[in-house]
Amino acid sequence: MDEQDVAMKAREFITAVGPSALPVLVDAYARHIGGAVTTEALGEQEDAWSVLLPNGKYRICVNCAHNARRQRFSVCHEVAHVALDIPTDHSAPSWSYARRSPGEIACDVFAAELLLPYKLFKPRVDAADMGLAAVGELADEFEASLISTASRYATFSRELCAFVLSEGGKVRYCARSTSLRAAGAWVRPGTPMPADSLSARVRAGAASTGSEEAEPDQWFEAWDKDGSLYEDARHFGQWDQTLTLLWFDDDNLPPRAERKRWEEETQGLRELDGILPWPGKSKRRP
């Protein structure tokens, strides 16, 4: 079962429950599988567990020591185990993407779909600015984690946009918008973050003060197109995780040779006036 299959099953589940207000009520998701949610003091690294009771109902228990957003995600994750019929595997910590099993990652994808339903989330992405500040505002509205929100933000963006999750200084996951996938942009998992990137500096302790220009071929493998790339980053030292949002300033990404030829044929034939006629729509945010 790939990520698309999981997403489609989650959307079928959401349609059956029918959430219409924000933030979505995770208890309604639990009730749909015949479950009830309780809180309890669990181990420090334990998010939640669920059990099928003799009466055919499920009991979902979440860690009372965790914040409300983490508890909400944990409920949806446990619902996913039931809805997808995937056995629980808690051999790796829930915060570590690199060490989690494929089944646990699938349940994370399902949970993110439940917390950030496409029909409610996509219109807000279309209206939002670019940058992690805008992602944070959406995370607040949906009461979801910044990682889940950023991943879906990039996936559903109409812009040339990507979200990269790095752990221990290495790329572990990348979500790309449809237009960026069509452009052939690929960030290979397991590769180190670019050494002189904003993300690497933020991980080393530099303050995150907003987006800045980045070199596309530092992030994207075998990149042969032109365009102005911008990067925004946040780092969470507790887990050594770095969140990176990348987006292009241009609507289209012509090959470098094509742009060079176009510039020679147009700009080279008129007086330079300091105004570049190359089409583009700025999405840079300070």
C-alpha positions in Angstrom: 0.0 0.0 0.0 1.6 3.2 -1.1 1.0 6.8 0.2 -1.6 7.5 -2.5 -3.6 4.4 -1.5 -3.5 5.4 2.1 -4.6 9.0 1.3 -7.6 7.7 -0.8 -8.7 5.4 2.0 -8.4 8.3 4.5 -10.6 10.5 2.3 -13.2 7.7 2.0 -13.1 7.6 5.8 -13.5 11.4 6.1 -16.4 11.4 3.7 -18.2 8.8 5.9 -17.7 10.9 9.1 -18.3 14.2 7.4 -16.3 16.8 9.4 -17.3 20.4 8.5 -15.9 22.6 11.2 -12.4 23.4 12.4 -10.6 22.0 14.2 -12.0 18.6 13.3 -13.3 16.5 16.2 -11.1 13.5 16.5 -13.5 11.9 18.9 -15.9 11.6 15.9 -13.3 9.7 14.0 -12.8 7.4 17.0 -16.6 6.8 17.3 -16.7 5.8 13.6 -14.6 2.7 14.4 -16.5 2.1 17.6 -13.9 3.6 19.8 -13.7 5.8 22.9 -10.8 8.0 23.8 -9.3 8.2 27.3 -6.1 9.8 28.7 -3.6 8.1 31.0 0.0 8.5 32.2 2.0 6.5 29.8 5.8 6.1 29.3 7.7 9.2 28.2 8.2 7.9 24.6 4.7 6.3 24.4 2.1 8.3 22.5 -1.0 6.1 22.7 -2.3 2.6 22.5 -5.6 1.0 21.5 -7.2 -2.3 22.3 -10.3 -4.2 21.1 -12.6 -4.9 24.0 -14.8 -8.0 24.4 -17.9 -6.0 23.4 -16.3 -5.3 20.0 -15.5 -1.7 20.8 -12.1 -0.1 20.9 -10.5 1.8 23.7 -7.9 4.4 22.6 -5.7 5.7 25.3 -3.4 8.7 24.8 -0.6 10.1 26.9 -2.0 12.7 29.3 1.5 14.3 29.5 1.5 15.3 25.8 0.2 18.5 24.5 -3.3 18.7 22.8 -2.0 18.6 19.2 0.1 15.6 19.8 -2.8 13.8 21.5 -5.1 14.7 18.5 -2.6 13.2 16.1 -2.2 10.1 18.4 -5.9 9.5 18.3 -6.0 9.7 14.5 -3.0 7.4 14.3 -4.7 4.7 16.4 -7.8 5.1 14.3 -5.6 4.5 11.2 -4.4 1.2 12.6 -7.9 0.0 12.8 -9.1 1.5 9.5 -6.1 0.2 7.6 -5.8 -3.1 9.5 -2.1 -2.5 10.2 -0.6 -4.1 13.3 1.1 -1.8 15.8 4.9 -1.6 15.8 6.2 0.7 18.5 9.8 -0.5 18.3 11.0 2.9 17.2 10.2 6.3 18.8 7.2 8.1 17.2 9.2 11.3 16.6 11.8 9.5 14.5 10.9 9.3 10.8 14.1 7.5 9.9 13.5 4.6 12.3 9.8 4.0 11.9 8.4 1.0 10.1 6.4 1.4 6.8 3.2 0.5 8.6 3.7 3.2 11.2 4.5 5.8 8.5 1.3 4.8 6.6 -0.7 5.4 9.7 1.0 8.8 10.1 -0.1 9.6 6.6 -3.7 8.5 7.3 -3.7 10.6 10.5 -2.5 13.7 8.8 -5.3 13.3 6.2 -7.8 13.1 9.0 -6.5 16.2 10.9 -6.1 18.3 7.7 -9.0 17.1 5.4 -8.4 18.0 1.8 -11.7 19.8 1.2 -11.1 22.0 4.2 -7.4 22.4 3.9 -6.8 23.0 0.2 -8.7 26.3 -0.1 -6.7 27.7 2.8 -3.5 26.7 1.2 -4.5 28.4 -2.0 -5.1 31.6 -0.1 -2.0 31.5 2.1 1.3 33.2 1.7 4.5 31.3 1.1 6.7 30.5 4.1 6.8 28.6 7.4 5.0 31.5 9.1 2.0 30.9 7.0 2.3 27.2 7.6 2.3 27.9 11.3 -0.9 29.8 11.1 -2.6 26.9 9.3 -1.2 24.5 12.0 -2.8 26.7 14.6 -6.2 26.8 12.8 -6.3 23.0 12.4 -4.6 22.2 15.7 -2.1 20.0 13.9 1.7 19.7 14.1 4.0 21.9 12.0 5.4 18.9 10.3 2.1 17.4 9.2 0.8 20.8 8.1 4.0 21.7 6.2 4.0 18.4 4.4 0.4 18.8 3.2 0.9 22.5 2.5 3.6 21.6 0.0 1.7 18.7 -1.5 -1.4 20.8 -2.2 0.3 24.1 -3.2 -0.4 25.4 -6.6 3.2 26.8 -6.6 6.5 25.1 -7.3 7.0 24.1 -3.7 8.6 21.4 -1.6 8.8 20.5 2.1 11.9 18.6 3.3 12.2 16.9 6.7 15.8 16.2 7.8 16.9 14.3 10.9 20.4 14.3 12.1 21.4 16.6 9.3 20.2 14.1 6.6 17.1 14.3 4.4 14.5 11.8 5.5 11.3 12.9 3.7 10.3 15.3 0.9 6.8 16.3 -0.1 6.4 18.1 -3.5 3.6 20.0 -5.2 2.2 18.6 -8.4 3.9 21.3 -10.5 7.3 20.7 -8.9 7.1 17.0 -9.5 6.2 17.7 -13.1 9.3 19.9 -13.3 11.4 16.9 -12.3 12.6 18.2 -8.9 13.8 15.4 -6.6 15.4 15.5 -3.2 17.0 12.2 -2.5 16.4 10.8 1.0 19.6 10.0 3.0 21.6 12.8 1.5 23.1 15.5 3.8 21.5 18.9 3.8 23.5 21.4 1.7 26.4 22.5 3.9 26.0 26.2 3.3 22.2 26.3 3.2 19.9 28.2 5.5 18.7 24.9 6.9 22.2 23.8 7.8 22.9 27.2 9.5 19.7 27.1 11.5 20.5 23.6 12.6 24.0 24.8 13.7 22.3 27.4 15.9 21.7 30.5 13.7 18.5 32.4 14.2 15.7 31.8 11.7 14.8 35.3 10.5 12.8 34.4 7.4 13.3 33.2 3.9 16.4 33.7 1.7 17.6 32.8 -1.8 19.0 29.3 -2.3 20.8 27.4 -5.0 18.4 24.9 -6.7 21.1 22.5 -7.7 22.2 22.2 -4.0 18.8 20.7 -3.1 17.5 19.1 -6.3 19.3 16.1 -7.8 20.5 16.5 -11.4 18.8 19.9 -11.7 19.1 21.5 -15.1 16.5 24.3 -15.0 16.7 28.0 -14.1 14.6 29.9 -11.6 14.8 31.8 -8.3 14.5 29.4 -5.4 13.7 30.5 -1.8 14.2 28.6 1.4 12.7 28.9 4.9 13.8 26.7 7.8 13.1 25.8 11.4 15.1 23.4 13.6 13.9 21.4 16.7 17.0 20.5 18.7 15.2 18.1 21.0 14.9 15.6 18.1 17.6 17.1 15.8 14.9 17.6 13.1 15.0 20.4 10.5 12.0 21.6 8.6 12.7 23.2 5.2 10.2 24.9 2.9 11.5 25.5 -0.7 9.7 27.4 -3.4 10.4 28.9 -6.8 9.7 32.5 -7.6 8.8 31.7 -11.2 5.6 30.1 -12.5 7.6 28.1 -15.1 11.1 26.6 -14.9 12.7 26.7 -18.4 15.9 24.8 -19.0 19.0 27.0 -18.4 20.0 26.9 -22.0 16.6 27.9 -23.2 16.5 30.9 -20.8 20.0 32.0 -21.9 18.9 31.9 -25.5 15.7 33.8 -24.8 17.7 36.5 -22.9 20.2 36.8 -25.8 17.3 37.2 -28.3 15.3 39.7 -26.3 17.4 41.7 -23.8 20.4 41.7 -26.1 18.4 43.6 -28.7 17.2 46.6 -26.6 18.7 49.1 -24.3 19.1 47.8 -20.8 16.8 49.7 -18.4 17.1 47.6 -15.3 13.8 45.9 -15.8 13.9 42.2 -16.5 11.0 41.1 -18.8 11.3 37.4 -17.8 7.8 36.5 -16.6 7.4 35.5 -13.0 5.2 36.0 -10.0 7.0 36.7 -6.8 6.2 34.4 -3.8 9.1 35.5 -1.6 8.2 36.5 1.9 10.6 38.3 4.3 
